[in-house]
Amino acid sequence: MIATAPSTVEVTQPNAATRRIQILIATTVRLDTGYSRTLPEKSIWSRIGRVPQGDVYRPVGTIFTTEGRQVHEAYLVIRDKTLVGFYLPGEQNYSPLSTAVPLNLGETE
């Protein structure tokens, strides 16, 4: 089962330019559930807002999931270029990683 805590995204101002990042090197993330997921090289993620733990990024053009007992749609929660957990939009929960994962990120326009 995925550990979660209730959380609400503070949405980015609608008229503000959307910040996008790109994963420069494919990164495999080991989930606390024993499963792992890979953040694909050159994947683009769009900032949709923030939670207390960091900025929330949604994948562009695809769906990203995490897995425990069930599969959950997931957005990345990033603080200081480090993946600290996932925001699960369907449940409006935050799911922390026990070990944060440094990411090799670039900015896109």
N, C-alpha and C positions, 0 to 999 in steps of 0.2 A: 504494500500500500504506500502511496506517495504521501509524505508528511506535508501538511498545508496549514496555513493560517489565513483567516479572512483578510482581504486587502482590497482597496479600491484605487484605481488608477486616477491620478490627477491629470486630466487630459491637457495636452499642449494647446495653447491658444489657437483657435481656428485660422486666424489670419497670419500666424507666424509661419515662416518657412519651415517645412518639414526636414528634419535632419536625417540623413541616411548614412548608414555605415556599410562597409563591405568586409566580409571575413576574407582575409588575404591568404591564409593557410588553413586547409581543412583541419578541424579540431574535433577529436572524439571526447565526449563527456561521459564519464561513468556516473550513472545515477545511483543514489542510495538504495534503490530497489534491486540493484544487481544488473539491470539493463544498461545499455549504453546507446548513445545517439551521436551522430556526426553532424557537425555544422559544416556544410559543404563549402569548399573553396570558391571564392568569388560570389557567394550568396549575398544578396542585398537585404538589409533590414531597415525599416522605417521607424523612427521614434514616434510613439503615440502619446507619451506622457511619462509620469514617474510614480513610483511607490516609495515609501520611506527607505527601502533598501537600495534603490538606484533607479536608473532610467529604464523604461520599458520599450523594447523593440519588437515589432511585428515583421514576419518575413514578407518579402515582396514577391508576388506571383506564385506562391506555394503555401502549403500548410506544414507547420512543424509540430511534432507531438512528443510527449514523454510517456513512459509506460511504467505501470505498477500492476496492480490487480486489473486496472482498466487503462485504456489509452486516452490521453487528455491532450487537447490542443494546447500549445504552450508558446508564450512569447519569452524572449530573453530579458533578464534583468541584469543590467551591467552597471558596475561602479568602478571608475578608474581603470577602464579597459580590461576589467576582470568580470567574468560571468559568475554572479553570486547566487543565482537561482532562476526560477521561472515564474511568470505570471500565467495563471490558468484562466483565460477569459470566460470560459463556459461556467466555471464555478465561482469566479471572482475571488480566487485565492492566490496566495503567494506560496511557492514551494522552494525552500532553501536548499542549496547544495551544502553538504557537510564539508566539502573541500572546494574552495573557489578555483576557477580555471582561468588563467591568463589567456587573453585573446590577442591575435595579431590583426589589428583593425586598420582600415583606411576609411577616409571620408569620401562620399560620392555627392554628386549634385542632383 
